[in-house]
Amino acid sequence: MDAVTDRPPALRILLLTALAMLAFAANSLLCRLALTTPDIDPASFGSIRLASGAAMLALVLHLRSGEAPRYTDWFAAVMLFAYVALFSFAYLELAAGTGALILFGAVQLTMFAVGLSSGERFPLPALGGLLLAAGGLVYLVSPGLAAPPLFGATLMAAAGVAWGLYSLRGRRAGNPLAATAGNFLRATPFALALSLYYGGAAHAGATGVALAVASGAITSGLGYVIWYAALPGLGSMRAATVQLSVPPIAAFGGALLLGETPSLRLILASVAILGGIAIVLATRARK
């Protein structure tokens, strides 16, 4: 990251943001790729992802500041575990781009819903955008020949809810990197327990382990390090808006690397979901 920090501030933020979005989209691709092989099961993938992410975050934290991970929030750790586990099992059935779109849509809708329930006032255009995004998500998973598998879509939507709650909880953290490292460490035993519960179906070959470690240590662990480095230069609204790029990147990567062809339903739903969320964010940014 030293080469990046030597560049002008605006360019540095742009490069860090682009790298973070690529890393987040790569999580979908790595999980989907791993589970299309017989080398690993979803529970083992999630366990290895969390454990390797915890190790990487703890190492980076120690090298940067000499600090240890902070263990402050069991609820956040449980939500992180729920997200990783549901995410992994959902990708047994979903294409990379479809899964990323459902995940991202559910995350944002959860955060907006919590805002509404806590008394936050949304102007009329924002409410329209919220309805458009929700309608796009319903359309994507509604019955039909082009609909994604309902079980996988439900799991991914639940993963999005868990990630949305985790993200909201994370806003309270004074040191987000230390808190994230602590949450990864706390979440790992839950994932290992799930692997044990999975019993005889649990297995992990060399390729599957390598993909899970890459997802945990690189695209999750280092991905968060890069994202937290970019955040101070973005602000909350820009940070939320730039994440609109993750589902299209995952869909493009799925088409390029996994041979997945985006359906017309996915394209139309993407326009509705991402467009609706963009309207909400743009409206709230002007307030």
Secondary structure, DSSP 8 states (H G I E B T S, - for coil): -HHHHTS-HHHHHHHHHHHHHHHHHHHHHHHHHHHTSTTB-HHHHHHHHHHHHHHHHHHHHHHHHS-------HHHHHHHHHHHHHHHHHTTTS-HHHHHHHHHHHHHHHHHHHHHHTT----HHHHHHHHHHHHHHHHHHSSSTTS--HHHHHHHHHHHHHHHHHHHHHTT-SSHHHHHHHHHHHHHHHHHHHHHHHGGG--B-HHHHHHHHIIIIIIIIIHHHHHHHHGGGT-HHHHHHHGGGHHHHHHHHHHHHS-----HHHHHHHHHHHHHHHHHHHHHHT-
